[in-house]
Amino acid sequence: MVTLPDREEISRGLAEGLLYKEIGVLIGRDPSIISRDVARHGGRGGYRAVAADLRAATSRARPKLLAVERSPRLRQVVTDRLRSGWSPASIAGRLPDLVPDDQACRVSHEAIYQ
């Protein structure tokens, strides 16, 4: 887990134009960890330590809503099809055809089983 002090060092390193490898040596982390954290939280130009730390804490928070619970439209489509006798695998496979205009309505059959 990348800590706030690590993220502050990452931010300073980016401001100085250091490579991920050099920043990794400074904080004792693998360059791939630095690269993923920067990519996840704004890229080289938009990375901010505190904002990255807050977003990471939010994404780690539990319990999370199930995939089908996050979108009312998806929940309705899945519920209707389950009540009609469709299998979760069939629903998951047909979602792109059933709701082509909504990328939020894409889940796996495992998510439907949950």
C-alpha positions in Angstrom: 0.0 0.0 0.0 1.3 3.4 -0.9 1.1 5.8 2.0 0.6 9.6 2.0 4.3 10.3 2.7 5.2 8.0 -0.3 2.7 9.9 -2.4 4.2 13.3 -1.4 7.6 12.0 -2.4 6.1 10.8 -5.7 4.6 14.2 -6.3 7.9 16.0 -5.6 9.8 13.5 -7.8 7.3 14.2 -10.7 7.7 17.9 -10.2 11.5 17.5 -10.5 11.1 15.4 -13.6 12.5 12.2 -12.1 11.8 8.8 -13.7 9.6 6.3 -11.9 12.7 4.2 -11.3 14.5 7.1 -9.5 11.4 7.9 -7.4 11.1 4.2 -6.5 14.7 4.2 -5.2 13.9 7.3 -3.1 11.0 5.7 -1.4 12.0 2.1 -1.5 9.2 0.9 -3.9 9.2 -0.8 -7.2 8.9 1.5 -10.2 5.8 -0.3 -11.4 4.0 0.6 -8.1 4.9 4.3 -8.8 3.7 4.1 -12.4 0.4 2.5 -11.5 -0.3 5.0 -8.7 0.5 7.9 -11.0 -1.6 6.5 -13.8 -4.5 5.8 -11.5 -4.5 9.3 -9.9 -4.1 11.9 -12.6 -1.0 11.1 -14.6 2.4 12.9 -14.6 0.8 16.3 -15.1 -2.2 16.0 -12.7 -0.9 13.8 -9.8 -1.5 15.4 -6.4 -0.5 13.5 -3.3 -3.5 14.3 -1.0 -6.1 13.9 -3.8 -4.5 10.5 -4.7 -4.5 9.4 -1.1 -8.2 10.4 -0.6 -9.2 8.6 -3.8 -7.3 5.5 -2.8 -8.9 5.4 0.6 -12.4 5.8 -1.0 -11.8 2.9 -3.4 -10.6 0.7 -0.6 -13.7 1.3 1.5 -15.9 -1.7 2.3 -18.6 -2.8 1.9 -18.9 -1.9 -1.8 -22.1 -2.1 -3.7 -22.5 -5.1 -5.9 -22.2 -4.4 -9.7 -25.9 -4.9 -10.3 -26.8 -2.5 -7.4 -24.7 0.4 -8.8 -27.0 1.0 -11.8 -30.8 1.1 -11.4 -31.2 0.4 -15.1 -28.9 -2.6 -15.0 -30.7 -3.9 -12.0 -34.1 -3.6 -13.7 -32.8 -5.4 -16.9 -31.2 -8.2 -14.9 -34.2 -8.7 -12.6 -36.7 -8.7 -15.5 -34.6 -11.3 -17.4 -34.1 -13.5 -14.3 -37.8 -13.5 -13.7 -38.4 -14.6 -17.3 -36.2 -17.6 -16.8 -32.9 -16.4 -18.4 -29.7 -17.7 -17.0 -27.1 -15.2 -15.6 -24.7 -16.2 -18.4 -27.3 -15.5 -21.1 -28.1 -12.1 -19.5 -24.4 -11.2 -19.3 -23.8 -12.2 -22.9 -26.8 -10.3 -24.2 -26.4 -7.1 -22.2 -24.5 -5.3 -25.0 -27.5 -6.0 -27.4 -30.2 -5.3 -24.8 -28.7 -2.0 -23.6 -26.3 -0.8 -26.3 -26.2 2.8 -25.3 -25.1 2.3 -21.6 -21.6 1.1 -20.8 -22.6 0.9 -17.1 -24.8 -2.0 -18.1 -22.0 -4.5 -18.6 -21.4 -7.2 -16.0 -20.2 -10.7 -15.9 -22.4 -13.7 -15.1 -20.5 -14.0 -11.8 -21.7 -10.5 -10.8 -25.2 -11.5 -11.6 -25.0 -14.6 -9.5 -23.8 -12.5 -6.6 
